C-alpha cells in the first residue's frame, strides 16, 4: 500500500480525500469514528476496523461493495453472532466515512447481516444455580459483585465504573445510579440484603472512591478491571458445578428471566436493565415460555 495517499481534512464536518494525507490517516479516521463510545465498544470497533483495513489493503475511500462482501466471506468460520457484530461494525465505519464526505457512496449499505439463532436460553441459569454461586463464594467483595450483577441486573462495565457517590440510601435499603449503554442514566432499587452487604464494605471510603477497587486496600482510585470480574464469575460458576464458562452477562440474563417468571411487568424489567426496546426484553419470554400449544396435545 502506498503511504501518504490521502488526507483527512475536516472543515464544517466534511472530510476531503483529495489532498495528501499523513501516514496514519486511517487511524485518525477510526479515532474520530469511535469518539464518545464506551471503552469496550471502542476496543471492539477498533479491532474489527483494523482487520477490515488490512484485508482491504488500499485507501478506504476506494472500497467497493465487492470488497466488503469479499471480507464478509472471510468471517464464515466465526460464530454467527460474532459475524453480525463484525459486519455491523464495518457498516457503521463506512456510513461514518460517507457522512463525512470521504466516500461518494455508502458501499456497506447493501450488505446483509447473516441470520443467527437466538441462543439466549443456553445462557440462562436457574435460580438454584445462581444461589449456589452466591452461597459458595466466601470472599465478601466477590459475593457482593455476584449479588449486584444478579439482583441489580448490571452490565459488567456498569459495575466496574461504580463510585460510592452512585449509591444512595432509600428507606431501609438503597439505590444505585448507573451510566450505561448508549450513555443513558438509570436508577435501580436494590434489595435490603444486597444494600447491607455493600454498606458493610464501604468502611471510610469517600464518595469518589471506587466501590470495587482494583485490589484490596487500593488507594489510587483504580476500578476493578472487567477481566477480573470475568474471572471472579467464571470461578464461582465452576465452584457451583455449572457446565460452561459462566460470564457476568449470564447473571444479567438470569435477572431478566427470573423476574419475569415471578411476575415482574415486562416494562419494569426493561427499565431496570436499560434495554432500548421492550422487544429486547421479550426475548426472555420466548426463551423460557410458560405455555405452549404442544402441551394441549396427547402425549
C-alpha positions in Angstrom: 0.0 0.0 0.0 1.4 3.4 -0.9 1.9 5.7 2.0 0.5 9.3 2.3 -2.3 8.5 -0.1 -4.9 10.9 1.1 -5.5 13.5 3.8 -8.4 13.7 6.2 -9.2 17.4 6.1 -12.1 18.3 8.4 -13.9 21.5 7.6 -17.5 22.0 8.5 -17.8 18.3 9.3 -16.6 17.3 5.8 -13.6 15.1 5.0 -11.9 15.7 1.7 -9.9 12.7 0.3 -8.4 14.8 -2.5 -5.4 16.1 -0.6 -2.2 14.4 0.5 -2.7 12.6 3.8 -0.4 11.6 6.7 0.5 8.0 7.0 -1.8 7.5 10.0 -4.9 8.6 8.1 -7.0 5.5 8.8 -6.0 5.6 12.4 -7.2 9.2 12.7 -10.5 8.4 10.9 -11.1 5.4 13.3 -10.5 7.6 16.4 -13.0 10.1 15.1 -15.5 7.4 14.4 -15.3 5.8 17.8 -15.1 9.0 19.8 -17.5 9.2 22.7 -18.3 5.5 22.7 -17.7 3.2 25.7 -14.2 1.9 26.2 -15.4 -1.7 25.5 -17.1 -0.6 22.2 -14.0 1.4 21.2 -11.8 -1.6 21.7 -14.1 -3.9 19.7 -14.7 -1.4 16.8 -11.0 -0.6 16.6 -10.1 -4.3 16.3 -12.6 -5.1 13.6 -11.8 -1.9 11.6 -8.1 -2.7 11.6 -8.9 -6.2 10.4 -11.0 -4.9 7.6 -8.5 -2.3 6.5 -5.7 -4.9 6.5 -7.9 -7.1 4.2 -8.8 -4.1 2.0 -5.1 -3.1 1.5 -6.0 0.2 -0.1 -7.4 3.6 0.9 -10.9 3.3 2.5 -12.5 5.7 0.0 -11.6 3.3 -2.8 -13.5 0.4 -1.2 -16.3 -1.2 -3.2 -19.3 -3.3 -2.4 -17.3 -6.4 -3.7 -14.5 -5.6 -1.3 -16.9 -5.6 1.7 -18.7 -8.7 0.5 -15.3 -10.4 0.0 -14.3 -9.5 3.5 -17.6 -10.9 4.8 -16.8 -14.3 3.3 -13.6 -14.4 5.5 -15.8 -14.4 8.6 -17.6 -17.6 7.9 -15.6 -19.6 10.5 -16.7 -17.2 13.2 -19.8 -17.7 15.3 -22.9 -16.2 13.7 -23.3 -13.5 16.4 -19.7 -12.6 16.1 -20.1 -12.3 12.3 -23.1 -9.9 12.9 -21.0 -7.8 15.2 -18.1 -7.6 12.8 -20.3 -6.7 9.9 -22.3 -4.1 11.8 -19.0 -2.5 12.9 -17.8 -2.1 9.3 -21.1 -0.9 8.0 -21.0 1.7 10.8 -17.5 2.8 9.7 -18.5 3.1 6.1 -21.6 5.1 7.0 -19.4 7.4 9.0 -17.0 7.9 6.2 -19.8 8.5 3.8 -21.4 11.1 6.0 -18.1 13.0 6.3 -17.8 13.1 2.5 -14.8 10.8 2.3 -16.8 8.2 0.3 -19.2 9.2 -2.5 -21.3 6.1 -1.9 -22.0 4.1 1.2 -20.9 0.8 -0.2 -21.8 -1.0 3.1 -25.5 -0.2 2.8 -26.5 -3.2 0.7 -24.5 -5.7 2.8 -26.9 -8.1 4.6 -26.4 -9.4 8.1 -26.4 -13.2 8.5 -29.3 -14.5 10.5 -28.3 -16.0 13.8 -30.0 -18.4 16.1 -31.1 -16.8 19.4 -29.2 -18.9 21.9 -30.0 -16.8 24.9 -31.8 -19.8 26.5 -28.4 -21.6 26.6 -27.1 -18.9 28.9 -29.9 -18.6 31.4 -29.0 -20.0 34.8 -31.6 -21.5 37.1 -32.4 -19.8 40.5 -30.7 -22.7 42.3 -27.5 -22.3 40.2 -27.4 -18.6 40.9 -27.9 -19.0 44.6 -25.3 -21.8 44.7 -22.8 -19.4 43.1 -23.5 -16.7 45.7 -23.6 -19.1 48.7 -20.3 -20.8 47.8 -18.4 -17.6 47.4 -16.6 -16.9 50.7 -14.9 -13.6 49.7 -17.2 -10.7 50.7 -16.2 -8.4 47.9 -16.7 -11.2 45.3 -20.1 -12.2 46.8 -21.2 -8.6 46.6 -20.2 -8.5 42.9 -22.2 -11.6 42.2 -25.3 -10.2 44.0 -25.1 -6.8 42.4 -24.8 -8.3 38.9 -27.7 -10.6 39.5 -30.1 -8.6 41.7 -29.3 -5.3 40.0 -29.1 -6.7 36.5 -25.9 -4.6 35.9 -23.7 -4.9 32.9 -20.0 -5.6 33.8 -18.9 -2.2 32.6 -21.5 -0.5 34.8 -20.4 -2.5 37.8 -16.7 -1.7 37.2 -17.4 2.0 36.9 -19.3 2.4 40.2 -18.2 5.0 42.7 -19.7 5.3 46.2 -21.5 8.5 45.2 -23.6 6.4 42.8 -25.1 4.5 45.8 -27.8 6.3 47.9 -29.9 5.3 50.9 -33.6 4.7 50.0 -35.7 3.9 53.1 -34.4 0.7 54.7 -32.5 -0.1 51.6 -30.8 1.8 48.8 -30.5 2.5 45.1 -27.7 2.6 42.6 -27.5 5.1 39.7 -25.9 3.7 36.5 -24.5 5.4 33.5 -24.9 2.6 30.9 -25.0 1.7 27.3 -26.0 4.5 24.9 -24.7 6.9 27.5 -28.0 6.7 29.3 -28.6 7.1 33.1 -30.9 4.9 35.0 -31.5 4.2 38.7 -32.1 0.7 40.1 -33.5 -0.1 43.6 -31.6 -2.7 45.5 -32.9 -5.4 47.9 -32.2 -4.8 51.5 -29.7 -7.7 51.8 -27.6 -6.5 48.8 -27.6 -3.0 50.2 -26.5 -4.1 53.6 -23.6 -6.1 52.1 -22.4 -3.1 50.1 -22.8 -0.8 53.1 -20.6 -3.1 55.2 -17.9 -3.0 52.5 -17.6 0.8 52.4 -15.7 1.5 55.6 -14.2 5.0 55.4 -14.2 5.2 51.6 -15.1 8.6 50.1 -17.8 9.4 47.6 -15.3 9.5 44.8 -13.7 6.1 45.6 -14.4 3.0 43.5 -16.9 0.6 45.0 -14.8 -2.2 43.7 -11.1 -1.1 43.6 -8.6 -3.0 41.5 -7.1 -4.6 44.6 -7.6 -4.8 48.3 -6.6 -1.6 50.0 -6.0 0.2 46.7 -5.9 3.9 47.4 -5.1 5.2 43.9 -8.8 5.2 42.8 -8.4 2.5 40.1 -11.5 0.5 39.4 -11.6 -3.3 39.2 -10.9 -4.3 35.6 -13.7 -6.1 33.7 -11.3 -9.1 33.0 -11.0 -9.6 36.8 -14.8 -9.6 37.1 -15.0 -12.3 34.4 -12.5 -14.4 36.3 -14.4 -14.0 39.6 -17.7 -15.0 37.9 -16.2 -17.9 36.0 -14.6 -19.3 39.1 -17.9 -19.1 41.0 -19.7 -20.9 38.2 -17.1 -23.6 38.2 -17.3 -23.9 42.0 -21.1 -24.3 41.7 -20.6 -27.2 39.2 -22.1 -25.3 36.3 -21.0 -26.5 32.8 -19.5 -23.9 30.5 -17.7 -20.7 31.4 -20.2 -18.5 33.2 -19.8 -14.8 32.4 -21.2 -11.7 34.2 -23.8 -11.3 31.5 -25.3 -14.7 32.4 -26.3 -13.2 35.7 -28.0 -10.3 33.9 -29.8 -12.8 31.7 -30.8 -14.7 34.9 -32.2 -11.4 36.4 -34.4 -10.8 33.4 -35.7 -14.4 33.2 -36.3 -15.0 36.9 -38.0 -11.6 37.5 -40.3 -12.2 34.5 -41.0 -15.8 35.8 -42.0 -14.3 39.2 -44.5 -11.9 37.6 -42.5 -8.6 37.2 -44.1 -6.4 34.5 -42.0 -6.6 31.3 -41.8 -2.8 31.0 -40.3 -2.7 34.6 -37.7 -5.3 33.7 -36.9 -3.3 30.5 -36.4 -0.1 32.6 -34.3 -1.9 35.2 -32.0 -3.5 32.7 -31.8 -0.3 30.5 -33.0 -2.1 27.3 -33.6 0.3 24.4 -36.7 -1.6 23.4 -39.2 -3.9 25.1 -38.6 -6.3 22.2 -35.2 -7.0 23.6 -36.7 -7.9 27.0 -39.3 -10.1 25.4 -36.6 -12.4 24.2 -36.5 -13.9 27.7 -40.2 -14.7 27.4 -39.6 -16.6 24.2 -36.6 -18.3 25.6 -38.5 -19.7 28.6 -42.2 -19.8 27.7 -44.7 -20.8 30.4 -47.1 -22.3 27.9 -47.1 -24.0 24.5 -49.7 -25.5 22.1 -47.7 -28.7 22.3 -49.0 -29.2 25.9 -52.5 -29.3 24.6 -51.9 -32.4 22.6 -52.0 -36.0 23.9 -48.5 -37.1 25.0 
